[in-house]
């Protein structure tokens, strides 16, 4: 039985394999094209969504790759060829960047809304701080009032040996009240 499996028709399997390989090649070419293209998205969209492809490219450049460690195995001529091709790519990128600098930047259609939103946030923040400050002041006044009240009640509640209220404290309290 095992002998027959080796001679079976495999055309469909091979066809699927070729299609998968072809699709993978197309995808890899597409992604390379996207990486080499200049970023045409306006600045205000980058600002809103917080995505900056240039930062991502810089991160990729800073990361160590397998090729960096492969230098011991590879010949020096291969690395020199890679460096020269990289220099050529960098020149093309610089040209594209210069062209983009000369283009007129599109005005941000959301600039007014962003400014208004920031202004509203600042106003709300100020209001909250003011409310918090007023609340703290009121709380401090309340604490002070209860401290004074407690001390006054303590003085007025004092009694002498016979259980009579001390008139000196009561007179002082009444005089202070009249002065206020």
TIVEX-556030 format. One record per atom (N, C-alpha, C, O): atom name; x negated, y negated, z negated; residue number from 1. Coordinates in Angstrom, 2 decimals. Each point is the difference from the previous one (the first is absolute). Layout:
<rs>
CA,X,Y,Z,NUM $
...
</rs>
This chain:
<rs>
N,-0.81,1.19,0.00,1 $
CA,0.81,-1.19,0.00,1 $
C,-0.85,-1.26,0.00,1 $
O,0.32,-0.97,0.69,1 $
N,-1.39,0.98,-1.45,2 $
CA,-0.85,-1.18,-0.09,2 $
C,-0.67,-0.31,1.32,2 $
O,-0.32,-1.16,0.28,2 $
N,0.11,2.18,0.55,3 $
CA,-0.63,-0.22,1.30,3 $
C,0.89,-0.80,0.92,3 $
O,-0.49,-0.79,0.80,3 $
N,1.79,0.98,-0.90,4 $
CA,0.94,-0.71,0.87,4 $
C,0.07,-1.48,-0.34,4 $
O,0.24,-0.82,0.89,4 $
N,-0.44,0.45,-2.14,5 $
CA,0.08,-1.41,-0.39,5 $
C,-1.09,-0.83,0.68,5 $
O,0.22,-1.17,0.29,5 $
N,-1.36,1.75,-0.04,6 $
CA,-1.10,-0.72,0.63,6 $
C,0.29,-0.31,1.46,6 $
O,-0.56,-0.95,0.54,6 $
N,1.42,1.73,0.11,7 $
CA,0.28,-0.19,1.42,7 $
C,1.31,-0.71,0.25,7 $
O,0.44,-0.08,1.15,7 $
N,0.22,-0.44,-2.18,8 $
CA,1.30,-0.63,0.20,8 $
C,-0.14,-1.35,0.69,8 $
O,-1.08,-0.59,0.04,8 $
N,2.20,0.13,0.51,9 $
CA,0.04,-1.27,0.71,9 $
C,-0.11,-1.15,-1.00,9 $
O,0.77,-0.07,-0.96,9 $
N,-1.73,-0.83,1.18,10 $
CA,-0.25,-1.10,-0.94,10 $
C,0.16,-1.36,0.67,10 $
O,-0.46,-1.01,-0.55,10 $
N,1.07,0.95,1.69,11 $
CA,0.11,-1.25,0.75,11 $
C,0.73,-1.09,-0.76,11 $
O,-0.43,-1.15,0.01,11 $
N,1.53,1.52,-0.66,12 $
CA,0.80,-0.98,-0.72,12 $
C,-0.78,-0.59,-1.18,12 $
O,0.06,-1.20,-0.26,12 $
N,-0.78,2.07,-0.44,13 $
CA,-0.79,-0.45,-1.15,13 $
C,-1.10,-0.95,0.45,13 $
O,-0.22,-1.04,-0.61,13 $
N,-0.45,1.40,1.70,14 $
CA,-1.07,-0.85,0.53,14 $
C,0.57,-1.35,0.44,14 $
O,-0.62,-1.04,-0.22,14 $
N,1.80,1.07,0.85,15 $
CA,0.63,-1.22,0.46,15 $
C,0.29,-0.94,-1.18,15 $
O,-0.27,-1.20,0.07,15 $
N,0.81,1.76,-1.16,16 $
CA,0.30,-0.79,-1.19,16 $
C,-1.28,-0.59,-0.59,16 $
O,-0.03,-1.16,-0.43,16 $
N,-1.01,1.96,0.41,17 $
CA,-1.28,-0.44,-0.54,17 $
C,-0.53,-1.19,0.80,17 $
O,-0.47,-0.98,-0.57,17 $
N,0.54,1.09,1.91,18 $
CA,-0.46,-1.09,0.87,18 $
C,0.82,-1.27,-0.23,18 $
O,-0.56,-1.10,-0.03,18 $
N,1.88,1.25,-0.14,19 $
CA,0.84,-1.16,-0.25,19 $
C,-0.39,-0.69,-1.31,19 $
O,-0.09,-1.23,-0.06,19 $
N,-0.13,2.03,-0.97,20 $
CA,-0.40,-0.57,-1.29,20 $
C,-1.32,-0.74,0.11,20 $
O,-0.15,-1.10,-0.54,20 $
N,-0.80,1.69,1.23,21 $
CA,-1.31,-0.63,0.17,21 $
C,0.14,-1.30,0.77,21 $
O,-0.61,-1.02,-0.35,21 $
N,1.43,1.05,1.41,22 $
CA,0.20,-1.19,0.82,22 $
C,0.64,-1.13,-0.83,22 $
O,-0.41,-1.15,0.09,22 $
N,1.42,1.51,-0.88,23 $
CA,0.65,-1.00,-0.85,23 $
C,-0.97,-0.59,-1.01,23 $
O,0.01,-1.20,-0.25,23 $
N,-0.85,2.05,-0.32,24 $
CA,-0.98,-0.48,-0.98,24 $
C,-0.98,-0.97,0.64,24 $
O,-0.37,-1.01,-0.59,24 $
N,-0.06,1.33,1.83,25 $
CA,-0.93,-0.90,0.71,25 $
C,0.66,-1.35,0.26,25 $
O,-0.61,-1.05,-0.21,25 $
N,1.86,1.09,0.65,26 $
CA,0.72,-1.25,0.30,26 $
C,0.15,-0.84,-1.27,26 $
O,-0.21,-1.21,0.02,26 $
N,0.57,1.88,-1.12,27 $
CA,0.14,-0.73,-1.27,27 $
C,-1.32,-0.63,-0.43,27 $
O,-0.03,-1.15,-0.43,27 $
N,-1.05,1.91,0.55,28 $
CA,-1.30,-0.55,-0.43,28 $
C,-0.39,-1.19,0.87,28 $
O,-0.53,-0.99,-0.51,28 $
N,0.79,1.07,1.82,29 $
CA,-0.29,-1.14,0.89,29 $
C,0.84,-1.21,-0.39,29 $
O,-0.48,-1.13,-0.03,29 $
N,1.75,1.39,-0.26,30 $
CA,0.90,-1.08,-0.38,30 $
C,-0.47,-0.71,-1.27,30 $
O,-0.03,-1.23,-0.06,30 $
N,-0.33,2.00,-0.94,31 $
CA,-0.45,-0.60,-1.25,31 $
C,-1.32,-0.76,0.18,31 $
O,-0.21,-1.04,-0.63,31 $
N,-0.67,1.55,1.48,32 $
CA,-1.23,-0.73,0.30,32 $
C,0.33,-1.32,0.67,32 $
O,-0.60,-1.03,-0.32,32 $
N,1.55,1.05,1.25,33 $
CA,0.42,-1.22,0.69,33 $
C,0.55,-1.02,-1.00,33 $
O,-0.34,-1.19,0.06,33 $
N,1.16,1.65,-0.96,34 $
CA,0.58,-0.90,-1.01,34 $
C,-1.09,-0.62,-0.86,34 $
O,0.07,-1.19,-0.33,34 $
N,-1.06,1.98,-0.04,35 $
CA,-1.08,-0.53,-0.83,35 $
C,-0.79,-1.07,0.75,35 $
O,-0.43,-0.99,-0.60,35 $
N,0.23,1.17,1.88,36 $
CA,-0.80,-0.94,0.78,36 $
C,0.78,-1.25,0.39,36 $
O,-0.60,-1.03,0.29,36 $
N,1.94,1.11,-0.29,37 $
CA,0.80,-1.16,0.36,37 $
C,-0.16,-1.10,-1.03,37 $
O,-0.29,0.25,-1.17,37 $
N,0.48,-1.48,1.63,38 $
CA,-0.08,-1.15,-0.89,38 $
C,1.35,-0.13,-0.70,38 $
O,1.05,0.24,0.59,38 $
N,-1.09,-0.62,-1.85,39 $
CA,1.21,-0.14,-0.79,39 $
C,0.71,-1.29,0.40,39 $
O,-0.51,-1.09,-0.24,39 $
N,1.71,1.21,0.85,40 $
CA,0.73,-1.17,0.48,40 $
C,1.11,-0.45,-0.95,40 $
O,0.73,-0.94,0.32,40 $
N,-0.58,1.58,-1.47,41 $
CA,1.07,-0.40,-0.90,41 $
C,-0.31,-1.36,-0.60,41 $
O,-1.13,-0.27,-0.39,41 $
N,2.14,-0.60,0.31,42 $
CA,-0.22,-1.34,-0.55,42 $
C,-0.37,0.05,-1.48,42 $
O,0.30,0.97,-0.70,42 $
N,-0.95,-2.03,0.25,43 $
CA,-0.48,-0.06,-1.38,43 $
C,1.14,0.04,-1.01,43 $
O,-0.13,0.61,-1.06,43 $
N,1.26,-1.25,1.40,44 $
CA,1.08,-0.04,-0.98,44 $
C,0.59,1.38,-0.25,44 $
O,0.47,0.28,-1.10,44 $
N,-0.48,0.57,2.10,45 $
CA,0.51,1.37,-0.19,45 $
C,-0.97,0.78,-0.87,45 $
O,0.42,0.75,-0.88,45 $
N,-1.72,-0.94,1.11,46 $
CA,-0.99,0.65,-0.86,46 $
C,0.18,-0.47,-1.44,46 $
O,-0.10,0.79,-0.94,46 $
N,0.35,-2.10,0.78,47 $
CA,0.16,-0.56,-1.33,47 $
C,1.22,0.59,-0.71,47 $
O,-0.05,0.30,-1.19,47 $
N,1.14,-0.15,1.95,48 $
CA,1.24,0.52,-0.59,48 $
C,-0.15,1.45,-0.40,48 $
O,0.35,0.39,-1.11,48 $
N,-0.87,0.42,2.02,49 $
CA,-0.08,1.44,-0.26,49 $
C,-1.29,0.41,-0.67,49 $
O,-0.11,1.13,-0.47,49 $
N,-0.86,-2.02,0.41,50 $
CA,-1.23,0.28,-0.74,50 $
C,-0.88,1.04,0.67,50 $
O,-0.81,0.64,-0.67,50 $
N,0.95,-0.46,1.97,51 $
CA,-0.85,0.97,0.68,51 $
C,-1.00,-0.77,0.85,51 $
O,0.37,-0.92,0.72,51 $
N,-1.60,1.32,-0.81,52 $
CA,-1.04,-0.64,0.79,52 $
C,-0.88,1.10,0.56,52 $
O,-0.76,0.64,-0.73,52 $
N,0.85,-0.42,2.03,53 $
CA,-0.74,1.09,0.62,53 $
C,-1.50,-0.23,-0.06,53 $
O,-0.78,0.95,-0.03,53 $
N,0.37,-2.23,0.00,54 $
CA,-1.43,-0.28,-0.06,54 $
C,-0.60,0.53,-1.29,54 $
O,-1.11,0.53,-0.01,54 $
N,1.84,-0.68,-1.09,55 $
CA,-0.49,0.51,-1.28,55 $
C,-0.11,1.52,0.05,55 $
O,-0.96,0.57,-0.53,55 $
N,1.93,0.07,1.18,56 $
CA,-0.04,1.46,0.12,56 $
C,-1.21,0.42,0.82,56 $
O,-0.68,0.98,-0.32,56 $
N,0.40,-1.73,1.40,57 $
CA,-1.16,0.33,0.84,57 $
C,-1.29,-0.16,-0.80,57 $
O,-0.91,0.82,0.12,57 $
N,0.83,-1.88,-0.92,58 $
CA,-1.20,-0.21,-0.81,58 $
C,-0.19,1.14,-0.99,58 $
O,-1.12,0.45,-0.22,58 $
N,2.21,0.01,-0.37,59 $
CA,-0.09,1.13,-0.92,59 $
C,-0.53,1.23,0.73,59 $
O,-0.85,0.72,-0.52,59 $
N,1.37,-0.49,1.73,60 $
CA,-0.45,1.16,0.77,60 $
C,-1.48,-0.12,0.33,60 $
O,-0.73,0.99,-0.03,60 $
N,0.28,-2.20,0.35,61 $
CA,-1.41,-0.20,0.33,61 $
C,-0.89,0.24,-1.22,61 $
O,-1.11,0.52,0.13,61 $
N,1.59,-0.88,-1.30,62 $
CA,-0.79,0.15,-1.22,62 $
C,-0.07,1.43,-0.50,62 $
O,-0.93,0.36,-0.72,62 $
N,1.91,0.47,1.09,63 $
CA,0.01,1.39,-0.48,63 $
C,-1.10,0.80,0.68,63 $
O,-0.33,-0.22,1.16,63 $
N,-0.24,1.16,-1.90,64 $
CA,-1.00,0.89,0.56,64 $
C,0.71,1.11,0.77,64 $
O,1.02,0.52,-0.44,64 $
N,-1.56,-0.18,1.58,65 $
CA,0.62,1.05,0.80,65 $
C,-0.92,1.21,0.06,65 $
O,-1.13,-0.03,-0.47,65 $
N,1.65,1.07,1.06,66 $
CA,-0.75,1.24,0.15,66 $
C,-1.22,-0.24,0.90,66 $
O,-1.04,0.62,-0.18,66 $
N,1.19,-1.54,1.14,67 $
CA,-1.10,-0.28,0.92,67 $
C,-1.20,-0.59,-0.73,67 $
O,-1.14,0.22,0.41,67 $
N,1.38,-0.95,-1.50,68 $
CA,-1.11,-0.58,-0.76,68 $
C,-0.88,1.09,-0.60,68 $
O,-1.22,-0.14,-0.06,68 $
N,1.85,1.22,-0.39,69 $
CA,-0.75,1.08,-0.62,69 $
C,-0.57,0.97,1.03,69 $
O,-0.87,0.81,-0.31,69 $
N,1.36,-0.90,1.53,70 $
CA,-0.39,0.92,1.05,70 $
C,-1.32,-0.42,0.65,70 $
O,-0.54,0.73,0.83,70 $
N,0.01,-1.88,-1.20,71 $
CA,-1.18,-0.55,0.66,71 $
C,-1.22,0.92,-0.10,71 $
O,-0.86,-0.04,0.87,71 $
N,0.77,0.86,-1.91,72 $
CA,-1.12,0.92,-0.12,72 $
C,0.03,1.05,1.10,72 $
O,-1.05,0.39,0.52,72 $
N,2.25,0.07,-0.17,73 $
CA,0.13,1.05,1.00,73 $
C,-0.12,-0.55,1.42,73 $
O,-0.63,0.63,0.85,73 $
N,1.22,-1.80,-0.60,74 $
CA,0.02,-0.56,1.35,74 $
C,-1.33,-0.62,0.36,74 $
O,-0.82,-0.30,-0.86,74 $
N,0.63,0.10,2.17,75 $
CA,-1.25,-0.63,0.45,75 $
C,0.14,-1.51,-0.08,75 $
O,1.10,-0.54,-0.08,75 $
N,-2.24,-0.14,0.11,76 $
CA,-0.01,-1.46,-0.10,76 $
C,0.59,-0.64,1.25,76 $
O,0.59,-1.08,-0.09,76 $
N,-0.72,1.71,1.23,77 $
CA,0.51,-0.58,1.24,77 $
C,1.53,-0.09,-0.04,77 $
O,0.57,-0.97,0.51,77 $
N,0.08,1.95,-1.11,78 $
CA,1.46,-0.04,-0.11,78 $
C,0.44,-1.17,-0.87,78 $
O,0.95,-0.70,0.33,78 $
N,-1.64,0.50,-1.44,79 $
CA,0.38,-1.09,-0.90,79 $
C,-0.25,-1.35,0.66,79 $
O,0.78,-0.94,-0.19,79 $
N,-1.85,0.83,0.98,80 $
CA,-0.28,-1.25,0.69,80 $
C,1.09,-0.29,1.02,80 $
O,0.42,-1.15,0.16,80 $
N,0.04,2.18,0.54,81 $
CA,1.07,-0.19,0.98,81 $
C,1.28,-0.46,-0.69,81 $
O,0.70,-0.88,0.51,81 $
N,-0.40,1.45,-1.66,82 $
CA,1.20,-0.40,-0.75,82 $
C,-0.10,-1.46,-0.43,82 $
O,0.97,-0.75,0.08,82 $
N,-2.16,0.35,-0.54,83 $
CA,-0.18,-1.38,-0.46,83 $
C,0.18,-0.98,1.15,83 $
O,0.64,-1.04,-0.18,83 $
N,-1.18,1.34,1.34,84 $
CA,0.14,-0.91,1.14,84 $
C,1.45,-0.09,0.45,84 $
O,0.47,-1.08,0.35,84 $
N,0.24,2.21,-0.37,85 $
CA,1.41,-0.04,0.40,85 $
C,0.82,-0.78,-1.02,85 $
O,0.93,-0.71,0.37,85 $
N,-1.27,0.82,-1.66,86 $
CA,0.69,-0.75,-1.04,86 $
C,-0.24,-1.50,0.18,86 $
O,0.92,-0.80,-0.21,86 $
N,-2.14,0.42,0.58,87 $
CA,-0.30,-1.41,0.22,87 $
C,0.84,-0.55,1.14,87 $
O,0.51,-1.12,-0.09,87 $
N,-0.36,1.89,1.15,88 $
CA,0.82,-0.42,1.14,88 $
C,1.44,-0.20,-0.41,88 $
O,0.65,-0.96,0.43,88 $
N,-0.13,1.86,-1.25,89 $
CA,1.38,-0.11,-0.47,89 $
C,0.17,-1.25,-0.85,89 $
O,1.00,-0.70,0.10,89 $
N,-1.99,0.43,-0.95,90 $
CA,0.07,-1.17,-0.88,90 $
C,0.02,-1.29,0.83,90 $
O,0.70,-0.95,-0.36,90 $
N,-1.46,0.91,1.46,91 $
CA,0.00,-1.19,0.85,91 $
C,1.38,-0.22,0.59,91 $
O,0.49,-1.13,0.04,91 $
N,0.15,2.21,0.41,92 $
CA,1.34,-0.12,0.57,92 $
C,0.99,-0.48,-1.06,92 $
O,0.87,-0.82,0.29,92 $
N,-0.99,1.32,-1.50,93 $
CA,0.89,-0.42,-1.08,93 $
C,-0.19,-1.49,-0.29,93 $
O,0.97,-0.72,-0.22,93 $
N,-2.23,0.26,0.22,94 $
CA,-0.27,-1.41,-0.27,94 $
C,0.62,-0.88,1.08,94 $
O,0.55,-1.06,-0.30,94 $
N,-0.63,1.50,1.57,95 $
CA,0.61,-0.76,1.09,95 $
C,1.50,-0.10,-0.21,95 $
O,0.58,-1.07,0.17,95 $
N,0.05,2.18,-0.53,96 $
CA,1.44,0.00,-0.22,96 $
C,0.38,-0.90,-1.16,96 $
O,1.01,-0.70,0.06,96 $
N,-1.81,0.71,-1.11,97 $
CA,0.28,-0.85,-1.16,97 $
C,-0.12,-1.48,0.38,97 $
O,0.80,-0.81,-0.46,97 $
N,-1.78,0.46,1.30,98 $
CA,-0.16,-1.38,0.44,98 $
C,1.21,-0.44,0.82,98 $
O,0.46,-1.13,-0.14,98 $
N,0.05,2.02,0.99,99 $
CA,1.18,-0.33,0.80,99 $
C,1.20,-0.25,-0.90,99 $
O,0.80,-0.90,0.28,99 $
N,-0.65,1.66,-1.34,100 $
CA,1.13,-0.16,-0.91,100 $
C,-0.08,-1.31,-0.76,100 $
O,1.03,-0.60,-0.31,100 $
N,-2.24,0.14,0.00,101 $
CA,-0.17,-1.25,-0.73,101 $
C,0.48,-1.18,0.82,101 $
O,0.52,-0.98,-0.55,101 $
N,-0.68,1.06,1.86,102 $
CA,0.38,-1.10,0.87,102 $
C,1.50,-0.03,0.26,102 $
O,0.54,-1.03,0.41,102 $
N,0.14,2.14,-0.63,103 $
CA,1.44,0.04,0.21,103 $
C,0.68,-0.86,-1.06,103 $
O,-0.48,-0.11,-1.13,103 $
N,1.59,-0.49,1.51,104 $
CA,0.77,-0.78,-0.97,104 $
C,0.69,0.96,-0.95,104 $
O,0.64,0.96,0.42,104 $
N,-0.78,-1.22,-1.70,105 $
CA,0.66,0.85,-0.98,105 $
C,1.48,-0.34,-0.06,105 $
O,0.38,-1.17,0.06,105 $
N,0.44,2.19,-0.17,106 $
CA,1.44,-0.21,-0.07,106 $
C,0.35,-0.54,-1.38,106 $
O,-0.56,0.45,-1.00,106 $
N,1.47,-1.40,0.95,107 $
CA,0.41,-0.49,-1.32,107 $
C,0.81,1.07,-0.71,107 $
O,0.71,0.79,0.62,107 $
N,-0.83,-0.78,-1.90,108 $
CA,0.70,1.00,-0.81,108 $
C,1.46,-0.40,-0.13,108 $
O,0.29,-1.03,-0.61,108 $
N,0.64,1.81,1.17,109 $
CA,1.41,-0.37,-0.11,109 $
C,0.54,0.15,-1.43,109 $
O,1.04,-0.56,-0.33,109 $
N,-1.75,1.29,-0.49,110 $
CA,0.45,0.23,-1.37,110 $
C,-0.69,-0.92,-1.00,110 $
O,0.21,0.13,-1.20,110 $
N,-1.03,-1.07,1.68,111 $
CA,-0.78,-0.85,-0.90,111 $
C,0.91,-0.81,-0.92,111 $
O,-0.26,-0.11,-1.20,111 $
N,1.33,-0.45,1.76,112 $
CA,0.91,-0.82,-0.79,112 $
C,0.66,0.85,-1.09,112 $
O,0.11,-0.42,-1.15,112 $
N,0.34,1.60,1.53,113 $
CA,0.66,0.89,-0.96,113 $
C,-0.97,0.43,-1.09,113 $
O,0.36,0.09,-1.17,113 $
N,-1.60,0.19,1.55,114 $
CA,-1.02,0.41,-0.97,114 $
C,-0.27,-1.14,-0.99,114 $
O,-0.10,0.23,-1.20,114 $
N,-0.02,-1.46,1.72,115 $
CA,-0.24,-1.15,-0.88,115 $
C,1.16,-0.20,-0.97,115 $
O,-0.21,-0.25,-1.19,115 $
N,1.44,0.36,1.72,116 $
CA,1.18,-0.16,-0.85,116 $
C,0.03,1.06,-1.09,116 $
O,0.28,-0.29,-1.16,116 $
N,-0.58,1.53,1.55,117 $
CA,0.01,1.10,-0.97,117 $
C,-1.04,-0.24,-1.09,117 $
O,0.27,0.19,-1.19,117 $
N,-1.47,-0.61,1.59,118 $
CA,-1.05,-0.28,-0.98,118 $
C,0.40,-1.16,-0.92,118 $
O,-0.26,0.04,-1.20,118 $
N,0.89,-1.06,1.78,119 $
CA,0.43,-1.14,-0.79,119 $
C,1.06,0.42,-1.02,119 $
O,-0.05,-0.41,-1.16,119 $
N,1.01,1.24,1.60,120 $
CA,1.04,0.49,-0.91,120 $
C,-0.61,0.83,-1.12,120 $
O,0.41,-0.11,-1.16,120 $
N,-1.38,0.94,1.49,121 $
CA,-0.67,0.82,-1.02,121 $
C,-0.67,-0.88,-1.04,121 $
O,0.10,0.25,-1.20,121 $
N,-0.79,-1.29,1.67,122 $
CA,-0.68,-0.91,-0.93,122 $
C,1.01,-0.70,-0.90,122 $
O,-0.23,-0.14,-1.21,122 $
N,1.35,-0.31,1.79,123 $
CA,1.03,-0.67,-0.79,123 $
C,0.57,0.95,-1.06,123 $
O,0.16,-0.38,-1.16,123 $
N,0.13,1.60,1.57,124 $
CA,0.53,0.99,-0.95,124 $
C,-1.00,0.27,-1.12,124 $
O,0.36,0.13,-1.16,124 $
N,-1.63,-0.05,1.55,125 $
CA,-1.05,0.25,-0.99,125 $
C,-0.07,-1.15,-1.00,125 $
O,-0.11,0.23,-1.20,125 $
N,0.18,-1.47,1.70,126 $
CA,-0.02,-1.17,-0.88,126 $
C,1.21,0.01,-0.94,126 $
O,-0.13,-0.27,-1.19,126 $
N,1.30,0.59,1.75,127 $
CA,1.21,0.05,-0.83,127 $
C,-0.13,1.05,-1.09,127 $
O,0.36,-0.25,-1.15,127 $
N,-0.86,1.41,1.51,128 $
CA,-0.17,1.07,-0.98,128 $
C,-0.97,-0.42,-1.10,128 $
O,0.25,0.26,-1.18,128 $
N,-1.36,-0.90,1.56,129 $
CA,-0.97,-0.46,-0.99,129 $
C,0.62,-1.04,-0.92,129 $
O,-0.24,0.01,-1.21,129 $
N,1.04,-0.92,1.78,130 $
CA,0.66,-1.03,-0.79,130 $
C,0.98,0.63,-0.99,130 $
O,0.04,-0.38,-1.17,130 $
N,0.76,1.33,1.65,131 $
CA,0.95,0.70,-0.88,131 $
C,-0.74,0.73,-1.12,131 $
O,0.43,-0.02,-1.15,131 $
N,-1.52,0.66,1.51,132 $
CA,-0.78,0.74,-1.00,132 $
C,-0.56,-0.95,-1.05,132 $
O,0.03,0.29,-1.20,132 $
N,-0.55,-1.44,1.65,133 $
CA,-0.56,-0.99,-0.92,133 $
C,1.08,-0.53,-0.94,133 $
O,-0.22,-0.11,-1.21,133 $
N,1.39,-0.22,1.76,134 $
CA,1.11,-0.51,-0.82,134 $
C,0.45,1.05,-1.01,134 $
O,0.26,-0.32,-1.16,134 $
N,-0.18,1.55,1.59,135 $
CA,0.41,1.09,-0.89,135 $
C,-0.98,0.15,-1.16,135 $
O,0.40,0.18,-1.15,135 $
N,-1.70,-0.25,1.46,136 $
CA,-1.03,0.11,-1.04,136 $
C,0.09,-1.16,-0.98,136 $
O,-0.13,0.19,-1.21,136 $
N,0.36,-1.41,1.73,137 $
CA,0.14,-1.17,-0.88,137 $
C,1.20,0.16,-0.93,137 $
O,-0.10,-0.26,-1.20,137 $
N,1.22,0.70,1.76,138 $
CA,1.20,0.20,-0.82,138 $
C,-0.23,1.06,-1.06,138 $
O,0.44,-0.15,-1.14,138 $
N,-1.12,1.20,1.51,139 $
CA,-0.30,1.07,-0.96,139 $
C,-0.88,-0.51,-1.13,139 $
O,0.21,0.33,-1.16,139 $
N,-1.20,-1.15,1.52,140 $
CA,-0.90,-0.58,-1.01,140 $
C,0.77,-0.94,-0.93,140 $
O,-0.21,0.01,-1.21,140 $
N,1.11,-0.82,1.78,141 $
CA,0.81,-0.90,-0.82,141 $
C,0.88,0.80,-0.97,141 $
O,0.14,-0.36,-1.17,141 $
N,0.43,1.42,1.67,142 $
CA,0.86,0.85,-0.82,142 $
C,-0.78,0.61,-1.17,142 $
O,0.47,0.02,-1.13,142 $
N,-1.67,0.47,1.44,143 $
CA,-0.84,0.59,-1.05,143 $
C,-0.34,-1.04,-1.06,143 $
O,0.05,0.28,-1.20,143 $
N,-0.40,-1.48,1.64,144 $
CA,-0.35,-1.09,-0.92,144 $
C,1.20,-0.36,-0.87,144 $
O,-0.14,-0.20,-1.21,144 $
N,1.31,0.13,1.82,145 $
CA,1.22,-0.32,-0.74,145 $
C,0.26,1.03,-1.10,145 $
O,0.29,-0.37,-1.13,145 $
N,-0.40,1.65,1.46,146 $
CA,0.26,1.05,-1.00,146 $
C,-1.08,0.02,-1.09,146 $
O,0.30,0.32,-1.15,146 $
N,-1.55,-0.64,1.50,147 $
CA,-1.05,-0.10,-1.02,147 $
C,0.34,-1.10,-1.01,147 $
O,-0.06,0.21,-1.21,147 $
N,0.42,-1.39,1.74,148 $
CA,0.36,-1.13,-0.88,148 $
C,1.22,0.35,-0.86,148 $
O,0.02,-0.27,-1.20,148 $
N,0.97,0.85,1.82,149 $
CA,1.23,0.35,-0.71,149 $
C,-0.28,0.98,-1.14,149 $
O,0.54,-0.13,-1.09,149 $
N,-1.41,1.10,1.38,150 $
CA,-0.34,1.00,-1.02,150 $
C,-0.71,-0.66,-1.18,150 $
O,0.31,0.29,-1.16,150 $
N,-1.27,-1.18,1.46,151 $
CA,-0.74,-0.66,-1.09,151 $
C,0.93,-0.91,-0.82,151 $
O,-0.10,-0.04,-1.22,151 $
N,1.01,-0.68,1.89,152 $
CA,0.93,-0.88,-0.71,152 $
C,0.94,0.82,-0.89,152 $
O,0.23,-0.35,-1.15,152 $
N,0.30,1.41,1.67,153 $
CA,0.91,0.85,-0.78,153 $
C,-0.72,0.60,-1.21,153 $
O,0.56,0.13,-1.09,153 $
N,-1.82,0.23,1.33,154 $
CA,-0.79,0.56,-1.11,154 $
C,-0.14,-1.04,-1.12,154 $
O,0.14,0.33,-1.18,154 $
N,-0.44,-1.59,1.56,155 $
CA,-0.15,-1.07,-1.00,155 $
C,1.32,-0.26,-0.72,155 $
O,0.04,-0.14,-1.22,155 $
N,1.05,0.08,1.99,156 $
CA,1.29,-0.32,-0.60,156 $
C,0.53,1.15,-0.87,156 $
O,0.77,-0.24,-0.93,156 $
N,-1.17,1.45,1.22,157 $
CA,0.50,1.15,-0.75,157 $
C,-0.77,0.24,-1.29,157 $
O,0.41,0.84,-0.80,157 $
N,-1.51,-1.56,0.57,158 $
CA,-0.80,0.22,-1.23,158 $
C,0.79,-0.43,-1.23,158 $
O,0.75,-0.97,0.02,158 $
N,-0.96,1.72,-1.06,159 $
CA,0.70,-0.27,-1.26,159 $
C,-1.04,-0.12,-1.13,159 $
O,-1.10,0.53,0.10,159 $
N,1.48,-1.22,-1.16,160 $
CA,-0.88,-0.06,-1.18,160 $
C,0.28,1.21,-0.91,160 $
O,0.74,0.90,0.38,160 $
N,-1.34,-0.90,-1.58,161 $
CA,0.13,1.16,-0.90,161 $
C,1.45,0.27,-0.42,161 $
O,0.41,1.14,-0.20,161 $
N,0.33,-2.19,0.09,162 $
CA,1.38,0.14,-0.47,162 $
C,0.97,0.33,1.14,162 $
O,1.19,0.21,-0.24,162 $
N,-1.70,-0.17,1.49,163 $
CA,0.86,0.33,1.14,163 $
C,0.58,-1.21,0.68,163 $
O,0.82,0.12,0.92,163 $
N,-1.25,-1.32,-1.37,164 $
CA,0.51,-1.22,0.61,164 $
C,-0.83,-0.32,1.25,164 $
O,-1.20,0.28,0.02,164 $
N,1.80,-0.87,1.05,165 $
CA,-0.77,-0.38,1.18,165 $
C,-0.97,-1.13,-0.33,165 $
O,0.29,-0.86,-0.84,165 $
N,-1.45,0.87,1.49,166 $
CA,-1.01,-1.03,-0.25,166 $
C,0.44,-1.24,0.78,166 $
O,0.06,0.01,1.23,166 $
N,0.24,-1.08,-1.97,167 $
CA,0.54,-1.21,0.61,167 $
C,-1.04,-0.75,0.83,167 $
O,0.34,-0.70,0.95,167 $
N,-1.62,0.83,-1.33,168 $
CA,-1.07,-0.69,0.73,168 $
C,0.02,0.40,1.48,168 $
O,-0.04,-0.86,0.88,168 $
N,0.10,2.16,-0.61,169 $
CA,0.01,0.49,1.39,169 $
C,1.25,-0.46,0.74,169 $
O,-0.06,-0.34,1.18,169 $
N,1.18,0.33,-1.87,170 $
CA,1.25,-0.41,0.64,170 $
C,-0.03,-1.49,0.35,170 $
O,0.47,-0.41,1.06,170 $
N,-1.04,-0.41,-1.98,171 $
CA,-0.10,-1.43,0.27,171 $
C,-0.95,-0.29,1.16,171 $
O,0.28,-0.85,0.84,171 $
N,-1.40,1.56,-0.79,172 $
CA,-0.95,-0.18,1.12,172 $
C,0.66,0.35,1.33,172 $
O,-0.18,-0.70,1.00,172 $
N,0.94,1.76,-1.00,173 $
CA,0.68,0.42,1.23,173 $
C,0.98,-1.07,0.47,173 $
O,0.04,-0.33,1.18,173 $
N,0.75,-0.21,-2.12,174 $
CA,0.97,-1.03,0.35,174 $
C,-0.70,-1.28,0.48,174 $
O,0.47,-0.64,0.94,174 $
N,-1.58,0.26,-1.59,175 $
CA,-0.74,-1.19,0.43,175 $
C,-0.59,0.18,1.40,175 $
O,0.05,-0.91,0.82,175 $
N,-0.61,2.07,-0.57,176 $
CA,-0.55,0.28,1.35,176 $
C,1.10,-0.05,1.06,176 $
O,-0.22,-0.48,1.12,176 $
N,1.38,0.97,-1.48,177 $
CA,1.12,0.00,0.93,177 $
C,0.42,-1.44,0.31,177 $
O,0.30,-0.32,1.15,177 $
N,-0.28,-0.54,-2.17,178 $
CA,0.36,-1.40,0.21,178 $
C,-1.04,-0.74,0.84,178 $
O,0.36,-0.84,0.83,178 $
N,-1.63,1.16,-1.03,179 $
CA,-1.06,-0.65,0.78,179 $
C,0.09,0.34,1.48,179 $
O,-0.25,-0.84,0.86,179 $
N,0.62,2.05,-0.59,180 $
CA,0.11,0.42,1.41,180 $
C,1.19,-0.68,0.62,180 $
O,0.28,0.21,1.18,180 $
</rs>
